[in-house]
Amino acid sequence: MILHQNLTSPVQQSNSSIRGLMNIRRGLFRLWMVATLLWAVAMGFLWWDGIERPYMAPQTYIYRAENDTFPDLYHVCELPHPRLEMQFDYSVTLMVLVNPPVPDIDHIKSYFTEQHVDTRAVEFRQKRLMNIGGWALFTVVPAICVFMIGALLVWAFAGFLRATPRA
């Protein structure tokens, strides 16, 4: 009876080594899945601020009542005094001369919003989408590369196993 328990055929031995290889493959795949998830979460933490609030360089405009335009601050030599500064979304500021008094500030706000703030909103959304794309790129490409390297290594080391005899 003791001899019967210790004797195994070569086919059974090679099957047990293949089963061991299959466990290694499954374990490496699961390890890769966990590492990819941790990598995606880490990249999410790093990229979140850029996705939530992409950087928008502040822009300042000055209202010119004489021709009803809004030149930006870089094209103006002097700032009006006294002035009213209005902050808008997306880092946009409008300066309005308050002496003489401006007759219709609500009209100026709506006209300015239509011309400048709404276009900044489109730019804001584009930057946000670019940051989401950057996050996806820096998350997916390294994970795929690690998977490919691991699959190639498993394939290469599987070539060193003894071939099983066909019965």
Secondary structure, DSSP 8 states (H G I E B T S, - for coil): -HHHHH---HHHHHHHHHHHHHHHHHHHHHHHHHHHHHHHHHHHHHHHHHHHS-----EEEE-BTTTTB--BGGG-SS--SSEEEEEETTTEEEEEE-SS--S-HHHHHHHHIIIIIHHHHHHHHHHHHHHHHHHHHHHHHHHHHHHHHHHHHHHHHHTTS------
